[in-house]
Amino acid sequence: MRKKWVFWGFFVFLAGIQFLPILEVEKNPPIEKVPTWDSETTKQFFSRACADCHSHETRWPWYSHVAPISWLIRYHVREGREHFNISRHGLQKKDKSHEAAEELEDGSMPLLPYLWLHPEARLTPAEKRQFVEGLRRTFPPREKSWIE
């Protein structure tokens, strides 16, 4: 009997959180300024592996509307856009586009859970090398100033 109450309590909890107000509606803001890509291939790799979190062209799959997963997805998109957003290229205060190649090369990006859910974002070693070089040409590394 106790297991039954726990099950129904959990079910009611999951159903109830679906009605909590969300902080951000899944609408993509307009694109303000885009980079000049070094090649169409680099742009395609970016669209395939990075654009969902680092642009205003996010695709919101069905599970991005289901709490609590939706909260995590919105958080990651918000963070990704805050640090590196190609839809606001050069307009951001925290633009870390110059670090994109390094993040990809060391395996920090794309995030592993993203790769699990988006197999099309997985790059072969050759594609990854080509993408890293394209990112370096598109977003050249900056000299670190003494302020940073």
C-alpha positions in Angstrom: 0.0 0.0 0.0 2.8 2.4 0.9 4.5 1.8 -2.5 1.3 2.7 -4.2 1.1 6.1 -2.3 4.7 6.9 -3.2 4.1 6.1 -6.8 1.0 8.3 -7.0 2.6 11.1 -5.0 5.6 11.1 -7.4 3.2 11.1 -10.4 1.2 14.0 -9.0 4.4 15.9 -8.3 5.7 15.4 -11.9 2.3 16.4 -13.3 2.1 19.4 -11.0 5.5 20.9 -12.0 4.3 21.0 -15.6 2.1 24.0 -14.6 4.8 26.0 -12.9 5.5 29.3 -14.7 8.5 29.1 -16.9 11.1 31.9 -17.0 11.8 31.9 -20.7 9.4 31.0 -23.4 10.9 28.9 -26.1 11.1 31.6 -28.7 14.2 32.5 -30.5 15.1 36.2 -30.5 15.8 37.8 -33.9 19.3 37.4 -35.3 21.2 40.7 -34.9 24.6 40.1 -36.4 26.4 37.0 -37.7 30.0 36.3 -38.2 31.7 36.0 -41.6 32.5 32.2 -41.7 35.7 31.1 -43.2 33.8 28.5 -45.3 30.3 27.0 -45.7 31.6 23.8 -44.2 32.5 25.5 -40.9 29.1 27.1 -40.8 27.4 23.7 -41.5 29.5 22.0 -38.7 28.5 24.8 -36.4 24.8 24.4 -37.2 25.0 20.7 -36.7 27.0 20.6 -33.4 26.7 24.0 -31.7 23.8 26.2 -32.9 21.1 24.9 -30.6 22.9 26.5 -27.6 25.0 29.2 -29.2 22.7 31.0 -31.5 19.1 32.3 -31.8 18.3 29.3 -34.1 17.7 26.8 -31.3 15.5 23.8 -32.2 13.2 23.1 -29.2 12.4 19.3 -29.3 9.3 17.9 -27.6 11.2 17.1 -24.4 12.3 20.7 -24.0 8.7 21.4 -22.9 8.6 18.8 -20.1 9.7 19.8 -16.6 12.2 19.2 -15.0 14.2 18.5 -18.2 13.0 21.7 -19.7 14.6 23.7 -16.9 18.0 22.1 -17.5 17.7 22.7 -21.3 16.7 26.3 -20.9 19.6 26.9 -18.4 22.1 25.4 -20.9 20.8 27.5 -23.8 20.8 30.6 -21.7 24.4 30.0 -20.5 25.6 29.0 -24.0 24.1 32.2 -25.5 25.6 34.3 -22.8 29.2 33.2 -23.4 29.1 32.7 -27.2 26.2 33.6 -29.4 26.8 33.8 -33.1 23.4 35.6 -33.6 24.9 38.5 -31.7 28.5 38.2 -33.0 30.6 41.1 -31.7 27.8 42.7 -29.7 28.2 40.7 -26.5 30.1 41.8 -23.4 31.1 38.3 -22.6 32.0 37.1 -26.1 34.1 34.0 -25.9 34.0 33.1 -29.6 37.8 33.1 -29.6 37.7 30.1 -27.3 35.4 28.0 -29.4 38.1 26.0 -31.2 39.9 25.2 -27.9 36.6 24.1 -26.2 35.8 21.8 -29.2 39.4 20.4 -29.4 39.7 19.6 -25.7 36.2 17.9 -25.7 34.5 20.4 -23.4 31.9 21.0 -26.1 29.5 19.8 -27.2 28.3 18.6 -23.8 27.9 14.8 -23.5 24.2 14.8 -22.7 23.6 16.9 -25.9 25.5 14.3 -27.9 23.4 11.5 -26.4 20.2 13.3 -27.5 21.5 14.6 -30.9 23.6 12.0 -32.6 23.9 14.2 -35.7 26.1 16.5 -33.6 28.8 13.9 -33.3 31.8 14.6 -35.5 34.3 12.2 -36.8 37.9 12.9 -35.9 38.5 14.3 -39.4 35.4 16.5 -39.2 36.4 17.7 -35.8 39.9 18.7 -37.0 38.4 20.5 -40.0 35.9 22.3 -37.8 38.6 23.3 -35.2 40.7 24.9 -38.0 37.6 26.6 -39.4 36.7 28.0 -36.0 40.3 29.3 -35.6 40.1 31.1 -38.9 36.6 32.5 -38.2 37.3 33.5 -34.6 41.0 34.1 -34.3 42.5 33.7 -30.8 42.9 37.0 -29.0 45.8 38.3 -27.1 45.1 38.2 -23.4 45.3 41.6 -21.9 46.5 42.3 -18.4 42.9 43.1 -17.4 41.6 39.6 -18.1 
